[in-house]
Amino acid sequence: MPIHRRALIGALGAAALLPTRDGAGAQGVREVRLDWATYNPVSLVLKEKGFLEKALAGDGVGVRWVQSLGSNKALEFLNAGSIDIGSTAGAAALLARLNGNPIRAVYVFSRPEWTALVTRPGTGIAGVKDLKGRRVAVTRGTDPHIFLIRALRGAGLSERDVKLVLLQHPDGRTALDRGDVDAWAGLDPIMAAAEIENGDVLFHRDAAANTWGVLNVREDFAKQSPDVTRKVLAAYEEARTLALTQPDELRRILVAATRLPEPVVARQLERTDLSRSEIGPLQAETILDAGTALLDAGVIPAGTDVGAAVEALIDRRFNAPAR
């Protein structure tokens, strides 16, 4: 039987009390590979400031940065072993885990409202029901895709009622503005740019249906190199603290990395909460809600124990000790 919500939350709480097994320092690890992404502002701060490179220099461990254009790409890189740690939406990580991607979510980099359904002026689309028979750009396996599925279901529709056009997020915006599609499941900061630069309209928003931004680590890497994993997360904490305490510097870094105008970056940051980093029951509940909706919509096979999958995904062992 599917695990109940209360049992899931209790199991996550108990997991926090499990002892961690330390590895032999950085022995055998010569390089840690992680992604940076415009939808993960903390990653941009970390990359520019070099906190991780400094933390690992004494261990002789290098750092390689790889850009992710969406959760789907980060998850592909993780599954292929091209990166060790990657940033995704929580619900996207759950789907990947259900599909056999051996990852654990170990850290929260943001609580964003980073996705909404977008159209350009003049399409006649004012609500989700107006999407029936229309062409919609979407990046499969990402939070915007999951958001679209849930929005359609809420309007009594399904993916079969629309014409999906599978594109990466930047190409989705381009297709919308060219008139190749009627709507787009958007992602910030590209979505913010579409609003400000083109007057595109966010016609369906639901902040609660946006799942958390989480860092995922490959299970084998976390097992073999727990000390390096902790140092990565500690460096992330240093970058997140800077982002919170120096908002002007955060904006500057994002403008430089994304090459977007400052008003666009400011709009993205308005919708991005960086105040939490510990992973646990809050994220589990949101991801479970998304997974249950996808199960009901038939996206996840019937009989799947979504709660057990969420419990297997979230790993609290690397949370910073309580102060």
C-alpha positions as CSV (number, residue, x, y, z in Angstrom):
1,M,0.0,0.0,0.0
2,P,1.2,3.6,-0.7
3,I,2.9,5.1,2.3
4,H,0.8,7.6,4.2
5,R,1.9,11.2,4.3
6,R,2.3,11.1,8.2
7,A,4.5,8.0,7.9
8,L,6.6,9.7,5.2
9,I,7.2,12.8,7.3
10,G,8.0,10.7,10.4
11,A,10.5,8.6,8.4
12,L,12.2,11.7,7.2
13,G,12.5,13.0,10.7
14,A,14.0,9.8,11.9
15,A,16.4,9.7,9.0
16,A,17.9,12.9,10.3
17,L,19.1,11.0,13.4
18,L,20.9,8.3,11.5
19,P,24.7,8.4,11.9
20,T,26.7,9.4,8.8
21,R,29.5,7.2,7.6
22,D,32.6,9.3,6.8
23,G,34.8,8.4,3.9
24,A,38.5,8.5,3.7
25,G,38.7,12.2,3.1
26,A,39.1,13.1,-0.5
27,Q,41.1,9.9,-1.2
28,G,40.6,8.8,-4.8
29,V,38.6,11.9,-5.7
30,R,40.5,14.2,-8.1
31,E,37.6,16.3,-9.3
32,V,34.1,17.2,-8.4
33,R,31.8,18.0,-11.2
34,L,28.7,20.1,-10.7
35,D,26.3,22.2,-12.7
36,W,25.5,25.9,-12.8
37,A,22.2,27.1,-14.0
38,T,20.4,30.5,-14.5
39,Y,17.4,29.0,-12.5
40,N,19.8,28.4,-9.6
41,P,21.1,31.9,-8.5
42,V,23.2,30.4,-5.7
43,S,25.1,28.3,-8.2
44,L,26.1,31.5,-10.1
45,V,27.4,33.1,-6.9
46,L,29.3,30.0,-5.9
47,K,30.9,29.7,-9.4
48,E,32.0,33.4,-9.5
49,K,33.3,33.6,-6.0
50,G,35.3,30.4,-6.1
51,F,34.3,29.3,-2.6
52,L,34.4,25.6,-3.5
53,E,37.7,25.7,-5.3
54,K,39.2,27.3,-2.1
55,A,37.6,24.7,0.1
56,L,38.9,21.8,-1.9
57,A,42.3,23.1,-2.8
58,G,44.0,21.6,0.3
59,D,42.7,18.2,-0.7
60,G,44.0,18.4,-4.2
61,V,40.5,18.2,-5.6
62,G,39.6,20.2,-8.7
63,V,36.2,21.6,-9.6
64,R,34.6,21.3,-13.1
65,W,31.5,23.4,-13.9
66,V,28.9,22.3,-16.4
67,Q,25.9,24.4,-17.5
68,S,22.4,22.9,-17.2
69,L,19.7,24.5,-19.3
70,G,16.9,22.8,-17.4
71,S,16.2,20.1,-14.8
72,N,16.0,17.5,-17.6
73,K,19.6,18.3,-18.7
74,A,20.9,18.2,-15.1
75,L,19.3,14.8,-14.6
76,E,20.6,13.5,-17.9
77,F,24.1,14.5,-16.8
78,L,23.7,12.9,-13.4
79,N,22.4,9.7,-14.9
80,A,25.2,9.5,-17.4
81,G,27.8,10.2,-14.7
82,S,28.9,13.4,-16.4
83,I,28.3,15.4,-13.2
84,D,28.3,14.4,-9.5
85,I,25.9,17.1,-8.2
86,G,23.2,18.8,-10.1
87,S,20.4,21.3,-9.5
88,T,16.8,20.5,-10.4
89,A,13.2,21.0,-9.3
90,G,12.1,18.6,-6.6
91,A,9.3,17.0,-8.7
92,A,11.6,16.5,-11.7
93,A,14.1,14.7,-9.4
94,L,11.3,12.5,-8.2
95,L,10.3,11.5,-11.7
96,A,14.0,10.8,-12.5
97,R,14.3,8.6,-9.4
98,L,11.2,6.7,-10.4
99,N,12.8,6.1,-13.8
100,G,15.9,4.6,-12.2
101,N,18.2,7.6,-12.0
102,P,20.2,6.8,-8.8
103,I,20.2,10.2,-7.1
104,R,19.5,11.7,-3.7
105,A,18.3,15.2,-3.0
106,V,20.5,16.6,-0.3
107,Y,20.1,20.4,-0.2
108,V,17.6,23.2,-1.0
109,F,18.9,26.1,-3.1
110,S,15.7,28.0,-3.5
111,R,11.9,28.1,-3.0
112,P,10.9,29.7,-6.3
113,E,7.9,30.6,-8.2
114,W,9.9,30.0,-11.3
115,T,7.2,28.6,-13.6
116,A,3.9,29.7,-15.0
117,L,1.9,29.3,-18.2
118,V,2.7,32.1,-20.6
119,T,1.2,33.5,-23.8
120,R,1.8,36.5,-26.0
121,P,-0.8,39.3,-26.4
122,G,-3.6,38.7,-28.9
123,T,-3.8,34.9,-28.7
124,G,-7.2,35.0,-26.9
125,I,-5.8,32.7,-24.2
126,A,-7.0,33.9,-20.8
127,G,-7.1,30.6,-18.8
128,V,-6.0,27.0,-19.0
129,K,-9.2,25.9,-20.6
130,D,-8.3,28.0,-23.6
131,L,-5.4,25.8,-24.3
132,K,-7.6,23.0,-25.8
133,G,-6.3,22.3,-29.3
134,R,-3.5,24.8,-29.0
135,R,0.2,24.4,-29.5
136,V,2.2,24.6,-26.2
137,A,6.0,24.6,-25.9
138,V,7.4,22.7,-23.0
139,T,10.6,21.0,-21.8
140,R,9.7,17.5,-20.8
141,G,10.8,16.2,-17.4
142,T,11.0,19.7,-15.8
143,D,9.0,21.6,-13.2
144,P,7.3,23.6,-16.0
145,H,6.2,20.4,-17.7
146,I,4.8,19.0,-14.4
147,F,3.2,22.4,-13.7
148,L,1.5,22.2,-17.1
149,I,0.2,18.7,-16.5
150,R,-1.3,19.7,-13.2
151,A,-2.8,22.9,-14.6
152,L,-4.5,21.0,-17.4
153,R,-5.8,18.4,-15.0
154,G,-7.3,21.1,-12.9
155,A,-9.1,22.5,-15.9
156,G,-10.5,19.1,-16.9
157,L,-7.9,18.6,-19.7
158,S,-4.9,16.4,-20.3
159,E,-1.8,16.5,-22.5
160,R,-3.9,14.8,-25.2
161,D,-6.1,17.9,-25.4
162,V,-3.2,20.1,-26.5
163,K,-0.4,19.9,-29.0
164,L,2.9,19.7,-27.1
165,V,6.0,21.1,-28.8
166,L,9.1,19.8,-27.1
167,L,11.8,22.4,-26.8
168,Q,14.4,23.5,-24.3
169,H,13.3,26.5,-22.2
170,P,15.1,29.3,-24.3
171,D,13.7,27.8,-27.5
172,G,10.2,27.7,-26.0
173,R,10.2,31.5,-25.5
174,T,11.5,32.0,-29.0
175,A,8.8,29.8,-30.5
176,L,6.1,31.7,-28.5
177,D,7.3,35.1,-29.7
178,R,7.6,33.9,-33.3
179,G,4.1,32.6,-33.2
180,D,5.1,29.0,-33.7
181,V,3.3,28.1,-30.5
182,D,0.3,29.7,-28.7
183,A,1.6,29.2,-25.1
184,W,4.7,28.1,-23.3
185,A,5.3,26.5,-19.9
186,G,7.9,29.1,-18.9
187,L,10.9,29.1,-16.6
188,D,12.7,32.1,-15.0
189,P,14.7,34.1,-15.8
190,I,13.7,33.5,-19.4
191,M,10.1,33.9,-18.4
192,A,10.8,37.2,-16.7
193,A,12.6,38.4,-19.8
194,A,9.5,37.5,-21.9
195,E,7.3,39.5,-19.6
196,I,9.4,42.6,-19.5
197,E,10.9,42.6,-23.0
198,N,8.0,41.4,-25.0
199,G,4.9,42.0,-22.9
200,D,4.1,38.3,-22.7
201,V,1.4,37.4,-20.3
202,L,1.6,34.9,-17.4
203,F,-2.0,33.7,-17.7
204,H,-1.9,30.9,-15.1
205,R,0.1,31.1,-11.9
206,D,0.2,28.9,-8.8
207,A,3.1,29.4,-6.5
208,A,2.2,26.4,-4.4
209,A,2.6,24.1,-7.5
210,N,6.2,25.1,-8.0
211,T,8.4,22.5,-6.3
212,W,11.5,23.4,-4.5
213,G,14.9,23.8,-6.1
214,V,17.1,21.0,-4.9
215,L,20.7,19.8,-5.3
216,N,20.9,16.1,-6.2
217,V,24.0,13.9,-5.7
218,R,24.7,10.6,-7.4
219,E,24.3,7.9,-4.8
220,D,27.7,6.3,-5.6
221,F,29.4,9.7,-5.2
222,A,27.8,10.4,-1.9
223,K,28.7,7.0,-0.6
224,Q,32.3,7.1,-1.8
225,S,33.0,10.7,-1.0
226,P,30.8,12.0,1.8
227,D,33.4,14.4,3.0
228,V,33.6,16.1,-0.4
229,T,29.9,16.2,-0.6
230,R,29.7,18.0,2.7
231,K,32.3,20.5,1.6
232,V,30.3,21.2,-1.6
233,L,27.2,21.9,0.5
234,A,29.2,24.0,3.0
235,A,30.4,26.1,0.1
236,Y,26.9,26.4,-1.2
237,E,25.9,27.7,2.3
238,E,28.6,30.3,2.0
239,A,27.3,31.4,-1.4
240,R,23.7,31.4,-0.2
241,T,24.6,33.6,2.8
242,L,26.3,36.1,0.5
243,A,23.2,36.1,-1.8
244,L,21.0,36.9,1.2
245,T,23.2,39.5,2.8
246,Q,24.4,41.3,-0.4
247,P,21.4,41.5,-2.7
248,D,23.1,44.1,-4.9
249,E,26.0,41.8,-5.5
250,L,23.7,38.9,-6.2
251,R,21.9,41.0,-8.9
252,R,25.3,42.0,-10.4
253,I,26.4,38.4,-10.6
254,L,23.1,37.3,-12.2
255,V,23.2,40.1,-14.7
256,A,26.8,39.2,-15.7
257,A,26.1,35.5,-16.0
258,T,22.7,35.7,-17.8
259,R,23.4,38.8,-19.8
260,L,19.9,39.9,-19.1
261,P,18.9,43.4,-18.1
262,E,18.8,44.2,-14.4
263,P,15.0,44.7,-14.4
264,V,14.6,41.1,-15.7
265,V,16.9,39.7,-13.0
266,A,15.1,41.7,-10.4
267,R,11.8,40.2,-11.5
268,Q,13.3,36.7,-11.2
269,L,14.6,37.4,-7.7
270,E,11.2,38.8,-6.6
271,R,9.9,35.3,-7.2
272,T,12.8,33.5,-5.5
273,D,13.1,32.7,-1.8
274,L,16.6,31.8,-0.8
275,S,16.0,31.8,3.0
276,R,16.0,28.0,3.5
277,S,18.6,25.4,2.7
278,E,17.8,22.4,4.9
279,I,16.0,19.6,3.1
280,G,13.3,17.6,4.9
281,P,9.5,17.4,5.5
282,L,8.6,20.7,3.8
283,Q,10.1,19.6,0.5
284,A,8.8,16.1,1.0
285,E,5.2,17.3,1.3
286,T,5.4,19.5,-1.8
287,I,7.1,16.8,-3.9
288,L,4.6,14.2,-2.7
289,D,1.7,16.5,-3.7
290,A,3.2,16.8,-7.2
291,G,3.9,13.1,-7.5
292,T,0.3,12.2,-6.3
293,A,-1.1,14.6,-8.9
294,L,1.0,13.0,-11.6
295,L,-0.1,9.5,-10.4
296,D,-3.7,10.5,-10.6
297,A,-3.2,12.0,-14.1
298,G,-1.7,8.7,-15.3
299,V,1.8,10.2,-15.9
300,I,3.2,7.9,-13.2
301,P,2.2,4.2,-13.6
302,A,-0.7,3.0,-11.5
303,G,0.3,1.3,-8.3
304,T,3.5,3.3,-7.9
305,D,4.3,3.9,-4.2
306,V,5.0,7.6,-4.6
307,G,5.5,8.2,-0.9
308,A,8.2,5.5,-0.8
309,A,9.9,7.1,-3.8
310,V,9.9,10.5,-2.1
311,E,11.4,9.0,1.1
312,A,14.1,7.3,-1.0
313,L,14.9,10.6,-2.8
314,I,15.3,12.9,0.1
315,D,18.5,12.4,2.2
316,R,18.8,14.6,5.3
317,R,22.2,13.2,6.4
318,F,24.1,16.1,4.9
319,N,22.1,18.8,6.5
320,A,24.2,21.2,8.5
321,P,24.2,20.4,12.3
322,A,21.7,22.4,14.3
323,R,23.3,25.4,16.0
